[in-house]
């Protein structure tokens, strides 16, 4: 986009979100108490299981639940622009072992930590009065590690020092903060980056994928215009399908699956999911 066109301003975006309630209703623009969170999370889990059926926790033709722990490895996911931890709680923890959660807004990351701490203590209600009980945190079979920062500056390969961690701790004092990821999940946050920033973030993320089966998942609103619509209220882009595909190509990523999220309330932008792999791995 040319320099004369509006572009997202990181601080303006953070200031906007800092005025919103630190709960599902706040991060979902007033849709947190209806059907949207459940429908969205179900669609996300099904999309991920279609791509990585071995993550299934029930018997299937693809995976036997009788596999011994010694034959499995811990599955790691990164949740960026994570808000209060909705995707971590409702999509990722039911399927993976360890989640790294990144969020720049202080009230949101504090609420996510509060939910994690309440879950670790086995409490059903945290200070905000919301049910928590994140899967695997109370029994320390799973973990969530919290980072405060923006996508513009965050490097998944060199994440820095975390704010906190709940649940399972690395064995023998090992530091797993620089371990690579099986899934990098990006939802309703990429509009805060301009095109160059988004390409650079995806390139950094690509280097943090564990192996040829690892995925970057993008789940975002899609506009019908040719390129993008700028929203001055929260300083974000809503990109078109074509705009996203051009960015994925520029980042050296290939779409291996794409799907519209159905069942959301009428009047919203269409929401689309893209599963991405490094171009050299896309056919594997």
C-alpha positions in Angstrom: 0.0 0.0 0.0 1.2 3.5 -0.7 2.4 5.8 2.0 -0.6 8.1 1.3 -3.0 5.4 2.5 -3.9 5.0 6.2 -1.9 2.3 8.0 -2.4 0.7 11.4 -0.8 2.5 14.4 0.2 0.1 17.1 -0.2 2.5 20.0 -3.6 3.7 18.8 -4.7 0.1 18.6 -3.5 -0.8 22.1 -5.1 2.4 23.5 -8.4 1.4 21.9 -8.4 -2.2 23.3 -7.3 -0.9 26.7 -10.8 0.8 26.9 -12.6 -2.5 26.3 -13.6 -4.9 29.1 -11.1 -7.6 29.8 -13.5 -10.5 29.2 -15.0 -12.5 26.2 -17.5 -9.7 25.5 -14.8 -7.1 25.4 -12.4 -9.0 23.1 -15.3 -10.1 20.8 -16.9 -6.7 20.3 -20.0 -7.4 22.3 -20.5 -11.0 21.1 -18.9 -12.8 24.0 -22.1 -13.9 25.7 -24.0 -15.4 22.8 -23.3 -18.3 20.5 -20.2 -16.9 18.8 -17.5 -18.1 21.2 -18.8 -21.7 21.1 -19.4 -21.8 17.3 -16.0 -20.2 16.6 -14.1 -22.5 18.9 -15.8 -25.6 17.6 -15.0 -24.6 14.0 -11.4 -23.9 14.9 -10.9 -27.3 16.7 -12.5 -29.1 13.8 -10.3 -27.3 11.3 -7.1 -28.1 13.3 -8.1 -31.8 13.7 -8.8 -32.1 10.0 -5.1 -31.1 9.4 -3.6 -32.9 12.4 -5.9 -35.8 13.3 -3.3 -37.2 15.6 -4.3 -34.4 18.1 -7.6 -36.1 18.6 -8.3 -37.1 22.2 -10.8 -39.8 21.2 -10.2 -43.1 19.3 -10.2 -42.6 15.5 -8.8 -44.4 12.4 -5.9 -41.9 12.6 -4.9 -42.1 16.2 -5.2 -44.7 19.0 -5.5 -43.3 22.5 -3.7 -46.3 23.8 -0.3 -44.9 22.7 2.0 -44.9 25.7 3.4 -41.5 27.0 6.9 -42.6 26.1 5.8 -42.9 22.4 4.4 -39.4 22.3 6.0 -35.9 22.4 4.6 -32.7 23.8 2.8 -30.7 21.2 3.4 -26.9 21.4 1.3 -24.1 20.2 1.7 -20.3 20.0 -1.4 -18.1 20.4 -0.7 -14.5 19.3 -2.8 -11.5 20.0 -4.4 -13.8 22.5 -6.5 -11.3 24.5 -7.8 -12.9 27.7 -6.8 -16.4 26.6 -10.0 -17.5 24.9 -8.3 -19.4 22.0 -5.8 -20.8 24.4 -8.5 -22.1 26.7 -11.2 -23.2 24.2 -9.2 -24.3 21.1 -5.6 -25.1 21.9 -5.4 -26.6 25.4 -8.0 -29.3 24.6 -5.7 -30.5 21.8 -2.1 -29.6 22.6 0.3 -30.0 25.6 1.9 -26.5 25.9 0.7 -23.1 24.8 2.7 -19.8 24.6 0.4 -16.9 24.9 1.3 -13.4 23.5 -0.8 -10.3 24.2 0.2 -6.6 24.2 -2.7 -5.1 26.1 -1.9 -5.0 29.8 -5.5 -5.5 31.1 -6.0 -8.5 28.8 -2.7 -10.2 29.6 -3.4 -9.7 33.3 -6.8 -11.3 32.9 -5.3 -14.2 31.0 -2.8 -14.7 33.8 -5.6 -14.5 36.4 -7.5 -17.2 34.6 -4.5 -19.4 34.3 -3.6 -18.9 38.0 -7.2 -19.7 39.0 -7.1 -22.9 36.9 -3.8 -23.9 38.5 -5.4 -23.6 41.9 -8.4 -25.7 40.8 -10.8 -22.8 41.2 -13.8 -22.5 38.9 -14.1 -18.8 39.4 -11.4 -16.1 39.1 -11.4 -12.5 40.3 -13.6 -11.4 37.4 -16.3 -14.0 38.1 -15.7 -16.1 35.0 -15.5 -19.9 34.9 -12.0 -20.9 34.0 -10.6 -24.4 34.6 -8.2 -24.4 31.7 -7.7 -28.0 30.7 -4.6 -29.7 32.1 -3.5 -26.8 34.2 -4.7 -27.9 37.7 -3.1 -31.4 37.3 0.0 -29.8 35.7 -0.2 -32.1 32.6 -0.2 -29.0 30.4 1.2 -25.5 30.5 0.6 -22.0 29.4 3.5 -19.5 29.3 2.6 -15.8 29.1 4.5 -13.1 27.1 3.5 -9.4 26.9 4.4 -7.8 23.6 3.3 -7.0 20.1 3.4 -9.0 16.9 5.6 -6.3 15.3 8.4 -7.0 17.8 7.9 -10.6 18.9 10.2 -13.3 17.5 8.9 -16.8 18.1 12.4 -18.2 17.8 13.8 -15.8 20.4 10.8 -14.9 22.6 12.7 -13.4 25.5 11.8 -13.7 29.2 8.2 -14.7 30.0 5.9 -12.9 32.4 4.6 -16.1 34.0 3.9 -19.8 33.5 1.1 -22.0 34.9 0.8 -25.8 34.9 3.5 -28.2 33.8 7.1 -27.1 34.3 10.0 -28.3 32.2 11.7 -31.4 33.6 15.1 -31.1 35.2 15.1 -27.3 35.0 15.2 -27.4 31.2 14.2 -24.1 29.4 11.7 -24.8 26.7 10.9 -21.2 25.9 13.0 -21.4 22.7 11.5 -24.7 21.6 9.7 -24.6 18.2 6.0 -24.9 17.6 3.7 -27.4 16.0 0.9 -24.8 15.6 1.1 -21.0 15.5 -2.4 -19.6 15.8 -3.2 -16.0 14.6 -6.8 -14.9 15.0 -8.4 -11.5 14.9 -5.2 -9.6 15.4 -3.3 -9.4 12.1 -5.2 -6.3 11.1 -3.0 -4.4 13.5 0.0 -4.9 11.2 0.7 -3.2 7.9 1.6 -5.5 4.9 5.3 -5.3 5.4 5.0 -6.0 9.1 2.7 -8.9 8.5 5.1 -10.5 5.9 8.0 -10.1 8.4 6.0 -11.6 11.2 5.0 -14.6 9.1 8.6 -15.1 8.0 9.8 -15.1 11.6 7.0 -17.5 12.5 7.9 -19.8 9.6 11.4 -20.2 11.2 9.8 -21.3 14.5 7.8 -24.2 13.0 9.1 -27.6 14.4 8.9 -29.7 11.2 7.2 -30.3 7.9 3.8 -31.0 9.4 3.8 -27.9 11.6 1.3 -25.2 10.7 0.5 -21.5 10.8 -3.2 -20.9 11.1 -4.7 -17.5 10.2 -8.3 -16.9 11.1 -9.5 -13.4 10.2 -12.4 -11.3 9.0 -12.5 -11.0 5.2 -13.8 -8.0 3.2 -15.2 -8.2 -0.3 -13.2 -5.2 -1.6 -10.2 -5.8 -3.7 -7.6 -5.0 -1.1 -8.5 -3.8 2.4 -10.7 -1.5 4.5 -9.2 0.6 7.2 -11.1 1.1 10.5 -10.0 4.3 12.3 -11.7 3.3 15.5 -9.3 0.5 16.4 -6.6 1.4 13.7 -6.8 -1.9 11.9 -7.1 -3.4 8.4 -9.8 -5.8 7.3 -8.1 -7.5 4.3 -9.6 -9.2 1.3 -9.0 -12.9 0.5 -6.7 -11.8 -2.3 -4.7 -9.5 -0.1 -4.1 -12.3 2.4 -3.1 -14.7 -0.3 -0.6 -12.2 -1.7 0.9 -11.7 1.7 1.2 -15.4 2.3 3.0 -15.8 -1.0 5.4 -13.0 -0.2 6.2 -14.7 3.1 7.1 -18.0 1.4 4.0 -19.8 2.7 1.5 -21.9 0.8 -2.1 -22.5 1.7 -2.8 -26.2 2.3 -6.4 -25.7 3.4 -8.9 -22.8 3.6 -12.4 -22.7 5.0 -15.1 -20.2 5.8 -16.3 -20.3 9.4 -20.1 -20.9 9.3 -22.7 -20.3 12.0 -21.6 -16.8 13.2 -24.2 -14.0 13.8 -25.5 -12.2 10.7 -24.2 -8.8 9.8 -20.5 -9.6 10.6 -17.7 -9.8 8.1 -17.1 -13.3 6.7 -14.5 -15.1 8.7 -12.0 -17.4 6.9 -9.4 -19.9 8.2 -6.2 -20.5 6.3 -3.7 -23.3 7.1 -0.2 -22.5 6.0 3.1 -24.3 5.6 6.4 -23.3 4.3 6.4 -23.5 0.5 9.1 -26.2 0.4 7.0 -28.4 2.9 3.5 -27.7 1.5 3.3 -31.0 -0.5 4.4 -33.2 2.4 
